[in-house]
Amino acid sequence: MRSLNMPKLGVNIDHVATLRQVRQGIEPEPVLAALICEASGADGIVVHLREDRRHVQDNDVYILKKCVKTKLNLEMSVVPEIVRIACKVKPDQATLVPERRQELTTEGGLDVAANFKRVKQAVERLHESGIRVSLFIDPDEKQIDASKKSGVGMIELHTGRYGDAKGKKKQDKYFKELQNAAAFAINKGLIVNAGHGLDYYNVARVARIKGIEELNIGYSIVCRAVLVGLSRAVKEMKELISTAVGTVPVRAKATPRKRDCLY
């Protein structure tokens, strides 16, 4: 039985599609990856349909909508073309994110305060189509306030600064930032998720933040899957989250401290 305090796990499969697109082939198949993730304990599937279609393609999203049995979370920009596609697909959830063509990955949260009108228009359009909406934002009170005013009931805190931090002092600083932001948002009545830069070595601490409902993780799971298989990679991440919040007995190697202890 799931503990009420245990965050759910959304698995982002973008980089399965990245590998496929390297050769413009048909393998590996993102939809099959999604089914494996679900069978291995994932609570949802996350994909980002970028404007440049660098990994996930339109057809992937339509097929995933038909096949995913847990929850399909579509990450997307606020540009009208992508909003139109989302309204046709009708994913279970849309997460609005910033997007720049030249970036390797999403480098920060959506600046809701500075782009309030565009964000609110996208939120309203998605809501009209019956799609639940979340905003991917930095752990900042100004952005949380703007998100609340936009009409969403959910946010996802960008954990990148914590995930990239080198040294305990910086890690502690950015972890505290996440803690405070989560508490502030929950007090505003928002559901709080978190993601970006989380891996097998730093996820446990974030999983213990009071009130975090869901952790969305992709790159580290896909990287690990190359070495041990996708099913095992998902199960190990689920176990680390479970162990962090005390819902399963701690087993040997459950919380890795060295890079080689997982293998």
Summary of the structure (lengths in Angstrom):
residues: 263
radius of gyration: 17.5
end to end distance: 28.4
largest distance: 50.7
contacts: 870
relative contact order: 0.14
helix: 44%
strand: 16%
